[in-house]
Amino acid sequence: MRLAIRMLLQQGPILKSDKDRRVMRRFSMKLPASVRVSGIPSEFATETENVSARGIYFYLNRWMNIGARVEVTMSFPSQVTLSEPLQVRFIARVLRVEPKGSAERVGVAAMIEEYEFLRSENDVRGPADLVPSWHFAQ
């Protein structure tokens, strides 16, 4: 397993405060990503704020409904993977939506339910109903 993914799967928060009760380690990662929402044919370009093995936080210029299913494709550069660049596609459920600055920009916290590693550019444009490489049991 690659170093970046191994780090994401480690347990325990990086920043511990009384309000932060997360079990999985969270990493502050501003990385390019794209988001697809069910029923909308185009994808939205975004940037992640932080990522853990079970969750992702990113920004969008549209409001999201809590419970909505989203597909996020994220690019890990070689500086993070310490080898070749890597793309990962997540299927996630929106848990929280927070207004950020302007009325249009929102922060989205989503729980990762499934993910798969992508091998080529062709994999990135695949269908939204992917077969997962890994599924988190509820």
KACORWO-V883067 format. One line per field, one symbol per residue. ss: DSSP state (H for helix, E for strand, - for the rest). phi: phi as a letter, one per 40 degrees, with the letter a starting at -180 (. if undefined). psi: psi as a letter, one per 30 degrees, with the letter a starting at -180 (. if undefined). Layout:
ss: ???
phi: ???
psi: ???
This chain:
ss: --HHHHHHH-E------------E--EE---EEEEEE------EEEEEEEE---EEEEEE--------EEEEEEEE-HHHH----EEEEEEEEEEEEEE------EEEEEEEEEEEEE--HHHH---------EE---
phi: .cdccccccccgccbbbcccbccccbbcbcbcabbbbdgbccbbcabcbaabcbaababbbacbccgccbbbbbbccccccgacdbbbbbbbbcbabbcbgccccbcbbbccbaaacccadccccccccccccabccc
psi: kleeeeeefklkkejklefjgkekkkkjjjkklkkkkkfjfllkkaklelkafflkklklhkkkkkfkklkkkkkjlffefgbllkkkkkklkkekkkkjclfekkkkkkkkellkkkfleeeegllfiljkfkkkk.
